[in-house]
């Protein structure tokens, strides 16, 4: 690395790169830190020659949970921070089919998940946050909350636009003993009939109960998209014989993964238990949960 032109507090990180499918990636044979080749470069960098990229980032990168940009996260890994196992496993399995945009968004989601876990220390452990992320991904796939620019979650947030967002302390309600089965987290994994398809996941959560948790937390659209991107990476990189602590599938190979995107899979309206009454309708006034509002003019 060099600091010749970098302003105070910044480094110019030198990275040996190769090109695959027109994309610059860290050269797996020349990276210093294990797993560093599994995450993409930030979107802005310079190329003094075909084998070298230079990325400007902080001299002292913040902790993962304190990072406010992908560049800050990336700099931490450039300094030797261990790349999380889900990213390494998925990259090794599917290579550049794991697109740079997906990886950057998912890495931001990883940082946010770490922030939530630390904020709720003593309430959420690693298994609990993983269970929440999987349940959240199943919920998004069930209701298509974030699909399209004029999506349902944006409309829900706009309905009470003056309320605060990202109220992570409200996630304590996810651990409610009446709705949260601790042994298997209320989740059921089934291997797909076709290995090119994603996992099949069902939950014992009632749809309206989980919506109440989400309405209390009110994640911003960006936060929700980042968490879903990381949840997708996590789900796609699960070993087939034990996709989650407390859930073991007999006869499955530990090295097998079902790497097709889970959140982009076909809708699964039966993933959650549906009651006749809808707490969501009560919480959002006249808005229907299953019927997104008419598209609004884009700004």
Beta strands, then each sheet from edge to edge (+ up, - down):
strand 1: 10-20
strand 2: 23-26
strand 3: 46-49
strand 4: 52-58
strand 5: 187-190
strand 6: 200-203
sheet 1: 2+ 1- 4+ 3-
sheet 2: 5+ 6-
end
